[in-house]
């Protein structure tokens, strides 16, 4: 009996320990409630597969320091189940480890299971093998799809439950999501769409996870699903149920980039304005999409044509470093909001509209007040008289007054430094022996029907959808056929045109072993006609067509029905306009390329024969070299300038597709950006006439202590002699602060401020991106800032005439400020 008592006591203590941190998550019409207390949630999206496990703790730390209290992520079905019933939860796909990292950082988690995710992810996160199941129709009332969705979603929930990761088990997950943005397409599915979304709700509830379920962009989400908003602005969003909180699942902090695109930017002022308006008008749960975008390693980018970088102009850049001033400006906003959490979630609310897009909102709780002054006029600053005092609110901004008397924050007034990031050669690489990489090469053999090594092929008397043949295991698929010509044939002989209708998105064509041309999709149209001259002969002629995809469609109604590859017709056209249609010939299909099969990018590749004296601008070539690991902890990038298109590996890790030869057009860029007015993805762009992506992230966890292997597959032809390894750091810091505040400067990675190029206290201006003295200026500005900052990693300066002396500013200068440009 004694041992039984000990066993029972032990079990009780064990379960008490597991659930000692368990909380009840509920909600009312105002806010999410945790253990009965209303909460403000400020969350940020950080997708675990777009970073590495070694980066996760640092990302969580910076997110928390940036004022977040939650992290959101999708779950990526095709990453976890790339082949039917073959699962992968290792490395950067270790979802459980990721959620525990969030918990270890003291943050909540929002788990968006989907399992359709969009996310500019390949095929929207759904595995291509689903299309091979009979009678399959995606995302509608379809038994085949709903059965597979149920199996995967249940597995994810069971896996998470098994590790006690839902909040009611003591874990971090406070919200879960089923489906994704279905309201954007539901109308295209008719009644079956409505039946499907009801099924999703019932299925989600049956999983008994103990936390609320949400459906984003789903206006008619069935109860108890909470419908939520996605977009650049959600302050005017109203849930379809008065008893649920106002939730913003995706505040787009910037935008993604496609091959051929310029660099999109969304200003810190505009993001902060959107957040300020949301919380002014009763929002209580907000999630940045993205907070850290990261990198599309391997083949995960969707689109088509989504680039390898997924930086998104997020508060943390692709490498996980603060994107200033956005990170710091939002951090300050979060601090002010969270300091008044109780009042914002429990206070009585009164609003006043002044007209001309100007309003104020007062939150009053037990005699304590918080005021928001919101000016949505994009042209004019507006002065209001509030309780006997005049307040001027800049255009397109929100002011926060924590006591309804003193403004402590305005979304249009940025005091955080702007960090200009630079790529630099490591100091040790400046020695010539470390700078010039020594390259060797191998050719990628072309496939044709006479190839003695032709193995693993399939046959069909028709042209097939590429993704169904490859099962999404490769970007590359060979379409091969032959035809016989005699002298009586209408298309005989020699000079003909090969005509192909392609939805590839790239086509390389070979006739009788000779490359006759390459073409790729441009201008947002991913289907094109290819026509090139070729020579044929009497007898048997061989045609080999290499079709290449660059990410599968990830969005839209019935997007899964978008076919890829060579869909036909394929014709031989003679000068006399006679033609031979090969569309229904016997076609031979081979997935992938030989170098991939031989794993030339791995340790096995070293055992193969590589040649010196590399060829330049030759298609279908493998290159390899080695490079030293840069010292320090700064992020590492490859400069692939001079290459065409292909894939890069570092120590066997696929760092993604590269395509520096695709250039953004010369129109639409600006050296400045007006934050005022509604944002759209092409509003503030840079990089005109430049490669869409020149720099490629190599996480330090991919690197060895000393020497690293770099392997490239070059598809278009390029010159690897220009390839180099760089680190990313703050090159200069530009900061502004108004009188009565402090100006803070810092350099990353332990580096010091080496010089102050400009400093002016008074009325400094920015002219074509360069700081200039304004109408008034304190002569001691530069010397005082140099004294306070040079030689230090960071410094803080009180912005006042007490520090800098008289500025000579007239009364027309309402608020004096300090502007500084520092060199790191």
C-alpha positions in Angstrom: 0.0 0.0 0.0 2.9 2.4 0.8 4.3 2.0 -2.7 0.9 2.6 -4.2 0.5 5.8 -2.3 4.0 6.9 -3.5 3.1 6.1 -7.1 -0.2 8.0 -6.9 1.5 11.0 -5.3 4.2 11.0 -8.0 1.6 10.9 -10.8 -0.4 13.7 -9.2 2.8 15.8 -8.9 3.7 14.9 -12.5 0.4 16.1 -14.0 0.4 19.1 -11.7 3.8 20.1 -13.1 2.6 19.6 -16.7 -0.5 21.7 -16.3 0.7 24.2 -13.6 1.1 26.8 -16.3 -2.1 25.9 -18.0 -4.4 28.9 -18.8 -7.9 29.2 -20.0 -8.2 31.2 -23.3 -11.6 32.7 -24.0 -12.9 35.9 -25.5 -15.7 38.5 -25.4 -16.7 41.3 -27.7 -13.7 43.3 -26.6 -10.6 41.2 -26.3 -9.0 37.8 -26.0 -9.1 36.7 -22.4 -6.4 34.7 -20.7 -7.4 33.3 -17.3 -10.3 35.7 -17.4 -8.2 38.8 -18.0 -8.5 40.8 -21.2 -5.3 41.1 -23.1 -3.8 43.2 -25.9 -1.9 40.9 -28.3 0.8 42.3 -30.5 2.1 39.4 -32.6 4.5 39.0 -35.5 4.7 36.3 -38.2 8.0 34.4 -38.3 7.9 31.2 -40.4 10.1 28.5 -39.1 11.1 27.0 -42.5 12.3 30.4 -43.7 15.0 30.5 -41.1 17.1 27.9 -39.2 16.8 26.4 -35.7 20.0 28.2 -34.8 18.3 31.5 -35.7 15.1 30.9 -33.8 16.2 32.0 -30.3 17.7 35.2 -31.6 14.6 36.0 -33.6 12.4 35.4 -30.6 14.6 37.5 -28.4 14.5 40.4 -30.8 10.8 40.1 -31.3 10.2 40.3 -27.6 12.6 43.2 -27.2 10.7 44.8 -30.0 7.5 44.7 -27.9 5.8 41.7 -29.2 4.1 39.2 -26.9 3.2 36.6 -29.5 4.6 34.9 -32.6 2.5 33.6 -35.5 3.3 30.9 -38.0 1.7 28.9 -40.7 2.1 25.1 -40.9 3.4 24.0 -44.3 1.8 20.7 -45.4 3.9 20.1 -48.5 7.1 20.6 -46.5 6.0 18.1 -43.8 4.5 15.6 -46.2 6.3 16.1 -49.6 5.4 12.6 -50.7 2.4 10.6 -49.7 2.7 9.5 -46.1 6.4 10.4 -45.9 6.8 13.0 -43.2 9.6 15.4 -42.4 9.8 17.3 -39.1 13.6 17.6 -38.9 15.9 20.6 -39.0 14.0 23.8 -39.8 10.8 21.8 -40.1 10.8 20.8 -36.4 7.5 22.5 -35.6 7.5 21.2 -32.0 11.0 22.6 -31.3 9.9 25.9 -32.8 6.9 26.2 -30.6 9.0 25.3 -27.6 11.4 28.0 -28.6 8.6 30.5 -28.6 7.5 29.3 -25.2 11.0 29.5 -23.8 11.2 33.1 -24.9 8.0 33.9 -22.8 5.8 34.5 -25.8 2.4 33.3 -26.9 1.9 31.5 -30.2 -0.7 31.7 -32.9 -0.8 28.6 -35.0 -2.3 28.9 -38.5 -2.7 25.3 -39.6 -4.6 26.0 -42.8 -3.5 23.7 -44.2 -3.8 25.9 -47.3 -1.5 28.8 -46.5 -0.8 30.9 -49.7 2.2 32.6 -48.1 3.9 33.0 -51.5 4.9 29.3 -50.8 5.1 26.7 -53.5 1.6 25.5 -54.4 0.1 27.4 -51.5 1.5 24.8 -49.1 -0.5 21.9 -50.5 1.3 18.8 -51.7 1.2 18.1 -55.4 0.6 14.4 -54.8 -3.0 15.3 -53.8 -3.7 15.9 -57.5 -3.0 12.2 -58.2 -5.9 11.1 -56.0 -9.0 10.2 -58.0 -11.8 12.7 -58.0 -9.7 15.3 -56.1 -10.9 18.9 -56.1 -9.0 21.3 -53.8 -10.6 23.5 -51.1 -14.3 22.7 -51.6 -16.9 20.1 -50.7 -15.0 17.2 -52.0 -14.6 13.9 -50.0 -11.1 13.2 -51.3 -9.7 16.6 -50.3 -11.5 16.8 -47.0 -10.3 13.4 -46.0 -6.7 14.2 -46.7 -7.0 17.6 -45.0 -8.5 15.9 -42.0 -5.7 13.4 -41.8 -2.9 16.0 -41.9 -4.6 18.6 -39.6 -5.4 15.9 -37.1 -1.8 14.7 -37.1 -0.6 18.3 -36.5 -3.0 18.8 -33.7 -2.2 15.5 -32.1 1.6 16.2 -32.4 1.1 19.6 -30.7 -1.2 18.2 -28.1 1.2 15.4 -27.4 3.8 17.9 -26.4 1.3 20.0 -24.2 1.7 23.0 -26.4 -1.8 24.4 -26.4 -2.4 27.1 -23.7 -4.9 24.9 -21.7 -2.1 22.4 -21.4 0.5 24.9 -20.3 1.8 25.6 -23.8 2.1 28.9 -25.7 -0.6 28.5 -28.3 -3.5 30.8 -27.7 -5.2 30.9 -31.1 -5.4 28.4 -34.0 -6.5 28.9 -37.6 -8.4 26.6 -40.0 -8.3 27.3 -43.8 -7.0 30.7 -45.0 -8.4 33.7 -46.9 -11.2 31.5 -48.2 -13.6 34.4 -48.3 -11.6 35.8 -51.2 -12.6 32.9 -53.4 -15.6 31.3 -51.9 -18.0 32.7 -54.5 -16.2 30.8 -57.2 -17.1 27.5 -55.6 -20.9 28.2 -55.2 -22.8 26.2 -52.7 -20.1 23.7 -52.3 -17.8 26.4 -51.0 -20.3 27.3 -48.3 -20.7 23.7 -47.4 -16.9 23.3 -47.2 -16.4 26.2 -44.9 -19.1 24.9 -42.6 -17.4 21.5 -42.6 -14.1 23.2 -41.7 -15.6 24.8 -38.7 -17.3 21.6 -37.5 -14.1 19.7 -38.0 -11.9 22.2 -36.2 -14.3 22.3 -33.2 -14.2 18.5 -33.1 -10.4 18.6 -32.4 -11.0 20.0 -28.9 -7.9 22.1 -28.7 -9.1 24.3 -25.9 -8.3 27.6 -27.6 -10.3 29.8 -30.0 -10.3 29.1 -33.8 -10.1 31.8 -36.3 -10.9 32.1 -40.1 -9.1 35.0 -41.8 -10.8 36.9 -44.6 -14.0 34.9 -44.1 -16.9 37.4 -43.6 -19.5 34.6 -43.0 -17.3 32.4 -40.8 -19.7 30.1 -38.9 -19.8 30.4 -35.1 -17.7 29.8 -33.1 -15.1 30.6 -35.7 -13.8 34.2 -35.3 -13.6 36.0 -38.6 -10.5 38.2 -38.9 -9.0 40.8 -41.3 -5.9 40.8 -43.5 -4.5 43.9 -45.3 -2.6 47.1 -45.1 -5.3 48.7 -42.9 -7.9 47.1 -40.8 -9.1 49.9 -38.5 -12.5 49.9 -40.2 -13.0 46.1 -40.0 -15.9 44.9 -37.9 -16.3 41.2 -37.0 -19.5 39.4 -38.1 -20.3 38.7 -34.4 -20.6 41.4 -31.7 -19.4 38.8 -29.1 -15.9 38.3 -30.6 -12.8 40.6 -30.5 -11.5 42.6 -33.5 -8.5 40.7 -34.8 -6.0 41.6 -37.5 -4.3 38.5 -38.7 -2.1 40.0 -41.4 -0.8 43.6 -41.2 1.4 43.6 -44.3 4.6 45.3 -43.2 5.8 45.5 -46.8 5.5 43.2 -49.8 7.1 40.2 -51.3 9.4 40.3 -54.4 9.1 38.4 -57.6 11.8 37.7 -60.2 12.0 40.9 -62.4 10.5 43.1 -59.7 11.9 46.1 -57.9 12.4 46.4 -54.2 9.1 47.2 -52.4 9.2 49.4 -49.2 6.5 50.4 -46.8 7.5 53.3 -44.5 7.7 52.9 -40.7 5.3 55.9 -40.4 2.6 54.2 -42.5 2.8 50.9 -40.6 2.7 52.7 -37.3 -0.3 54.8 -38.5 -2.1 51.6 -39.4 -1.4 50.0 -36.1 -2.3 53.2 -34.2 -5.6 53.5 -36.0 -6.4 49.8 -35.3 -6.0 50.1 -31.6 -7.7 53.5 -31.6 -10.8 51.9 -33.0 -11.1 49.0 -30.7 -8.7 46.4 -32.1 -7.0 44.2 -29.5 -5.2 41.4 -31.5 -2.8 42.4 -34.2 -0.2 40.4 -36.1 2.5 41.7 -38.4 2.9 39.8 -41.7 5.8 39.6 -41.7 7.8 40.5 -38.7 10.7 38.4 -40.0 10.3 37.3 -43.6 13.5 35.2 -44.0 14.6 33.2 -47.0 13.0 30.8 -49.4 15.6 28.0 -49.1 15.5 25.2 -51.7 12.4 25.1 -53.9 9.8 26.4 -51.4 9.1 29.8 -53.1 5.8 29.8 -55.0 4.3 32.3 -57.3 5.2 31.7 -60.0 8.4 33.7 -59.9 8.6 34.4 -56.2 12.3 35.4 -55.5 14.5 33.5 -53.0 14.6 36.5 -50.6 11.4 36.9 -48.5 12.6 40.0 -46.7 9.2 41.6 -47.0 10.7 44.9 -45.7 9.8 43.5 -42.3 10.9 44.9 -39.0 13.5 42.2 -38.8 15.3 41.9 -42.2 16.0 38.7 -44.1 19.1 38.0 -41.9 17.3 38.6 -38.6 18.7 42.0 -37.9 16.6 45.1 -37.0 15.3 46.9 -40.0 15.7 50.5 -38.8 13.8 52.7 -38.3 10.8 50.4 -38.7 11.8 48.0 -35.9 12.5 50.8 -33.4 9.6 53.0 -34.3 7.1 50.2 -33.8 8.9 49.1 -30.6 8.2 52.5 -29.2 4.6 52.3 -30.2 4.2 48.8 -28.7 5.6 50.1 -25.4 3.0 52.9 -25.2 0.1 50.6 -26.1 1.1 47.8 -23.7 1.6 50.3 -20.8 -2.1 51.1 -21.1 -3.3 47.5 -21.8 -5.9 47.6 -18.9 -7.4 50.8 -20.0 -7.6 49.8 -23.7 -9.2 46.5 -22.9 -11.6 47.6 -20.1 -12.1 51.3 -20.5 -15.3 53.0 -21.7 -14.8 54.4 -25.2 -16.0 57.8 -26.6 -15.3 59.1 -30.1 -15.5 62.5 -31.7 -15.3 63.2 -35.4 -14.0 66.7 -36.2 -14.6 66.2 -40.0 -11.9 66.3 -42.6 -10.8 62.8 -41.5 -9.8 64.0 -38.1 -11.1 62.3 -34.9 -10.3 61.6 -31.3 -10.9 58.5 -29.1 -10.9 58.5 -25.3 -10.6 55.4 -23.2 -11.6 55.9 -19.6 -11.2 53.3 -16.9 -11.7 54.0 -13.2 -10.9 57.7 -13.8 -7.7 57.1 -15.8 -7.8 58.1 -19.4 -5.8 57.5 -22.7 -6.4 59.6 -25.8 -5.8 58.9 -29.5 -5.9 61.8 -31.9 -6.2 60.4 -35.4 -5.7 62.4 -38.6 -6.4 60.3 -41.7 -6.2 63.3 -44.0 -3.3 62.5 -46.3 -2.5 66.2 -47.2 -2.9 68.4 -44.2 -1.9 68.6 -40.6 -4.9 69.5 -38.5 -5.1 71.5 -35.3 -7.9 70.7 -32.8 -8.8 72.2 -29.5 -9.2 69.5 -26.9 -10.2 70.5 -23.4 -8.9 74.0 -23.9 -5.5 73.1 -25.4 -4.6 73.2 -29.1 -3.0 70.0 -30.6 -1.6 69.8 -34.1 -1.6 66.3 -35.6 0.4 65.8 -38.8 -1.3 64.4 -41.9 -1.8 60.7 -42.0 -0.8 60.1 -38.3 -2.0 59.1 -34.9 -0.9 60.8 -31.7 -1.0 59.0 -28.3 -1.6 60.9 -25.1 -1.4 58.5 -22.2 -3.0 61.1 -19.8 -5.0 62.9 -22.5 -2.8 65.9 -21.9 0.8 65.2 -23.1 1.6 63.7 -26.5 4.2 61.0 -26.0 4.2 59.4 -29.5 3.1 60.3 -33.0 3.3 57.8 -35.8 4.7 60.4 -38.3 7.5 61.5 -36.0 10.3 58.9 -36.2 13.1 59.3 -33.6 14.7 55.9 -34.3 17.8 55.8 -36.3 17.8 54.7 -40.0 20.4 52.0 -40.3 21.9 51.8 -43.8 23.0 48.2 -44.2 26.1 47.5 -46.3 27.7 44.3 -47.7 31.4 44.2 -47.1 34.3 41.8 -47.8 35.5 40.2 -44.6 38.8 41.7 -43.5 40.6 38.4 -43.9 39.2 38.0 -47.5 41.0 41.2 -48.5 44.1 39.2 -48.8 44.3 38.1 -52.4 44.6 34.4 -51.6 41.3 34.5 -49.8 39.5 36.8 -52.3 40.0 35.0 -55.6 38.0 31.8 -55.5 39.4 28.9 -57.4 36.7 27.2 -59.6 36.4 23.9 -61.3 33.5 22.7 -63.5 31.5 19.8 -65.0 29.1 19.8 -67.8 25.4 18.8 -67.4 24.7 16.4 -70.3 21.7 17.0 -72.4 19.1 14.3 -72.6 17.9 12.8 -75.9 16.4 9.5 -76.8 19.7 7.9 -77.9 21.3 8.7 -74.5 22.8 5.5 -73.1 22.3 6.7 -69.6 18.6 7.4 -70.1 16.9 5.8 -67.1 13.8 6.3 -65.0 11.6 7.5 -67.8 7.9 7.4 -68.4 5.9 7.3 -71.7 2.7 8.8 -72.9 1.1 9.5 -76.3 0.3 13.0 -75.2 1.7 16.1 -73.5 1.4 15.9 -69.7 1.1 18.5 -66.9 4.7 18.9 -65.6 3.9 18.9 -61.9 2.0 15.6 -62.1 5.0 13.9 -63.8 7.6 15.4 -61.4 5.4 15.2 -58.3 7.1 18.4 -57.4 10.4 16.7 -56.8 12.3 18.9 -59.4 12.0 22.1 -61.3 13.2 20.3 -64.4 11.3 17.9 -66.8 12.6 16.6 -70.2 9.9 16.1 -72.9 11.5 14.0 -75.6 10.1 12.6 -78.9 11.3 11.6 -82.4 9.9 11.8 -85.8 10.9 10.4 -89.2 11.2 12.4 -92.4 11.6 11.1 -95.9 12.1 13.1 -99.1 8.4 13.1 -99.9 7.4 14.6 -96.5 5.9 18.1 -96.9 8.2 19.5 -94.2 11.4 18.0 -95.7 14.1 19.0 -95.4 16.7 20.9 -93.4 15.4 24.4 -92.6 12.3 24.4 -90.5 10.9 26.2 -87.4 10.1 24.4 -84.2 7.0 25.9 -82.6 6.0 25.1 -79.0 3.2 26.4 -76.7 4.7 26.4 -73.2 3.5 27.1 -69.7 6.8 26.0 -68.2 8.0 28.8 -67.1 11.3 28.4 -69.0 11.9 26.3 -72.1 15.2 25.1 -73.5 14.9 23.4 -76.9 17.2 21.0 -78.6 16.9 19.5 -82.1 19.1 16.5 -83.0 21.3 17.3 -80.0 21.8 21.0 -80.8 20.5 23.7 -78.6 18.3 26.0 -80.8 17.1 28.4 -78.1 15.8 29.4 -74.7 12.9 31.5 -73.7 11.4 32.4 -70.3 8.1 34.0 -69.2 8.1 37.8 -68.8 5.7 40.5 -67.9 3.5 38.5 -65.6 2.3 36.1 -68.3 3.5 32.6 -67.6 2.4 31.0 -70.9 4.2 31.8 -74.2 4.9 30.7 -77.7 8.4 29.5 -78.5 9.5 29.5 -82.1 13.1 29.0 -83.4 14.8 27.9 -86.6 16.3 24.4 -86.7 17.7 22.0 -89.2 16.3 18.5 -89.7 17.5 15.6 -91.8 16.1 12.7 -93.7 15.4 9.8 -91.4 15.0 9.9 -87.6 15.1 13.3 -85.9 15.2 13.9 -82.2 13.5 16.7 -80.2 14.4 17.3 -76.5 12.5 20.0 -74.7 13.6 20.9 -71.1 10.7 22.6 -69.3 11.6 24.5 -66.1 9.2 25.7 -63.4 10.0 28.6 -61.1 7.6 28.0 -58.3 4.0 26.7 -58.6 0.9 28.8 -58.4 0.0 29.5 -54.8 -3.2 31.6 -54.9 -6.6 32.0 -56.5 -9.7 30.1 -56.9 -9.1 26.6 -58.5 -5.4 27.5 -58.6 -4.5 23.8 -58.4 -5.9 23.4 -61.9 -3.2 25.7 -63.4 -1.2 23.4 -65.7 2.5 23.6 -66.1 5.0 22.5 -68.7 4.6 21.9 -72.4 0.9 21.6 -73.0 1.1 21.9 -76.8 0.8 22.2 -79.6 4.3 21.2 -80.7 4.8 21.6 -84.4 7.4 21.5 -87.1 6.7 24.2 -89.7 8.4 24.3 -93.1 9.2 27.4 -95.1 6.2 26.5 -97.4 4.0 26.8 -94.3 3.4 23.1 -94.3 3.5 21.7 -90.8 3.8 18.5 -88.8 2.0 18.3 -85.5 3.9 16.3 -82.9 1.5 17.0 -80.0 0.1 13.5 -79.9 3.5 11.8 -80.7 4.9 9.2 -78.3 6.6 11.4 -75.7 9.3 10.2 -73.3 9.5 12.0 -69.9 12.5 12.2 -67.6 12.4 14.1 -64.3 15.4 16.2 -63.2 19.0 16.6 -64.3 21.9 14.2 -64.1 23.9 16.4 -61.7 21.1 16.4 -59.3 20.8 12.6 -59.4 24.5 12.3 -58.8 24.3 14.8 -56.0 27.1 16.9 -57.3 26.3 19.4 -54.5 27.1 16.9 -51.7 30.2 15.2 -50.5 29.6 12.6 -53.2 30.1 15.3 -55.7 33.7 15.7 -54.7 34.4 12.1 -55.8 33.5 13.0 -59.4 35.9 14.4 -61.9 35.9 18.2 -62.1 37.9 20.2 -64.6 40.0 23.4 -64.3 39.9 26.3 -66.8 36.2 27.1 -66.4 34.1 28.1 -69.5 32.3 31.4 -69.4 28.7 32.1 -70.3 28.1 28.4 -71.1 24.7 26.9 -70.4 24.2 23.8 -68.2 27.4 23.9 -66.3 28.2 22.9 -62.7 30.8 25.0 -60.8 32.4 24.3 -57.5 34.8 26.1 -55.2 35.7 26.6 -51.6 35.7 29.7 -49.3 36.7 30.6 -45.8 34.1 31.3 -43.1 34.1 35.0 -42.3 35.1 35.8 -38.7 32.6 37.3 -36.4 28.8 36.9 -36.1 27.6 39.3 -38.8 25.2 37.7 -41.4 26.9 36.1 -44.4 25.8 36.6 -48.0 26.9 35.4 -51.5 27.3 38.0 -54.2 26.3 36.1 -57.3 26.7 39.1 -59.7 27.7 37.8 -63.1 25.8 34.6 -63.0 22.7 33.8 -65.1 20.1 31.5 -63.4 20.4 28.3 -61.3 20.7 26.9 -57.9 23.4 27.3 -55.2 24.5 25.0 -52.4 26.8 25.7 -49.4 28.1 22.5 -47.7 25.2 20.6 -49.2 22.6 23.1 -48.0 20.4 24.4 -50.8 20.2 28.2 -50.3 17.7 28.6 -53.1 17.3 29.5 -56.7 19.4 32.4 -58.0 18.7 34.6 -60.9 20.8 37.8 -60.9 20.6 38.2 -64.7 16.9 39.1 -64.5 16.7 42.9 -64.2 14.0 45.2 -62.9 12.7 47.8 -65.3 13.9 51.4 -65.1 10.6 53.0 -64.3 8.8 53.8 -61.0 11.6 54.2 -58.5 12.2 57.2 -56.2 14.9 58.4 -53.9 12.2 59.4 -51.4 8.9 58.1 -50.3 5.9 60.1 -49.0 4.4 58.0 -46.2 1.1 59.9 -46.5 -1.8 58.2 -48.2 -2.8 54.6 -48.7 0.0 52.2 -49.4 0.2 49.8 -52.4 3.0 47.5 -53.3 4.4 49.7 -56.1 4.2 52.9 -54.2 7.7 53.1 -52.8 10.2 51.1 -54.8 13.9 51.1 -55.3 16.3 49.0 -57.5 15.2 50.1 -60.9 17.6 48.7 -63.6 19.2 46.4 -61.0 19.0 42.6 -60.5 15.9 41.5 -58.6 18.3 39.7 -56.3 22.0 39.9 -56.3 22.7 38.8 -52.7 21.9 35.4 -51.2 21.7 34.6 -47.5 24.0 31.8 -46.1 23.0 31.2 -42.5 26.0 30.8 -40.3 24.7 27.4 -39.1 25.3 26.2 -42.7 29.0 27.1 -42.5 31.9 25.0 -41.2 34.5 26.4 -38.8 37.1 27.0 -41.6 36.5 26.0 -45.2 33.2 25.6 -47.0 32.1 24.1 -50.3 30.1 26.2 -52.7 28.4 24.4 -55.7 26.4 26.1 -58.4 24.3 24.7 -61.2 24.3 27.4 -63.9 21.4 27.0 -66.3 21.6 30.2 -68.4 25.4 30.8 -68.6 27.4 33.2 -66.5 30.8 34.1 -65.1 31.5 32.8 -61.6 34.8 34.8 -61.3 32.8 37.7 -59.9 31.2 35.6 -57.1 32.3 36.6 -53.6 31.5 36.2 -50.0 30.4 39.2 -47.9 29.1 40.0 -44.5 26.2 42.4 -43.8 26.5 45.2 -41.3 25.4 48.7 -40.5 27.4 51.1 -42.6 25.9 54.3 -41.5 23.2 55.4 -39.1 20.9 58.4 -39.7 18.8 59.6 -36.8 16.4 62.4 -35.9 14.9 63.4 -32.6 12.7 66.4 -31.5 13.6 68.7 -28.7 12.8 67.2 -25.3 13.7 63.7 -26.4 16.9 61.7 -26.6 18.6 60.8 -29.8 20.1 57.2 -29.8 22.7 55.9 -32.1 24.2 52.4 -32.3 26.2 50.1 -34.6 25.6 46.3 -34.7 28.0 43.5 -34.0 30.2 45.2 -31.4 31.3 47.8 -34.0 31.9 51.4 -32.9 30.8 54.7 -34.3 33.9 55.8 -36.3 32.8 59.3 -37.4 30.0 61.8 -37.5 29.5 63.1 -41.0 26.7 65.5 -40.2 24.9 66.9 -37.1 22.6 69.8 -36.9 20.3 71.0 -34.0 17.7 73.4 -35.3 15.7 73.0 -38.4 17.7 70.4 -40.5 16.3 69.3 -43.9 16.7 66.3 -46.2 17.4 67.2 -49.8 17.5 64.3 -52.3 18.3 61.9 -49.6 21.1 64.0 -48.1 20.9 65.9 -44.8 21.4 69.6 -45.0 21.3 72.5 -42.5 18.0 74.3 -42.4 17.0 77.9 -41.6 18.6 77.7 -38.2 21.4 75.7 -36.7 23.5 75.4 -33.5 27.2 75.8 -34.3 28.2 73.4 -31.6 26.1 70.5 -33.1 28.8 68.6 -34.8 31.4 68.9 -32.1 29.0 67.9 -29.3 27.8 64.8 -31.1 31.3 63.7 -32.0 32.3 64.1 -28.4 29.4 62.0 -27.2 29.5 59.2 -29.8 32.7 58.6 -31.7 34.5 55.5 -30.5 31.5 54.1 -28.8 29.2 51.2 -29.8 26.2 53.3 -28.9 25.4 56.8 -27.5 22.4 58.8 -26.3 22.2 62.6 -26.5 19.7 64.9 -24.9 18.1 67.1 -27.6 17.9 70.5 -26.1 19.5 74.0 -26.2 21.1 73.1 -22.9 23.2 70.5 -24.7 23.8 72.4 -28.0 23.4 76.0 -27.1 21.3 78.6 -29.0 20.1 77.5 -32.4 18.9 80.9 -33.7 15.5 79.5 -34.7 12.6 81.9 -35.1 9.2 81.3 -33.6 8.0 79.9 -36.9 10.0 76.8 -36.2 7.5 75.1 -34.0 9.7 72.1 -32.9 13.5 72.1 -33.1 15.2 68.8 -33.8 18.5 67.2 -34.0 19.6 65.3 -37.2 22.8 63.1 -37.2 24.5 60.9 -39.8 27.1 58.6 -38.3 29.5 56.1 -39.8 29.9 52.7 -38.3 
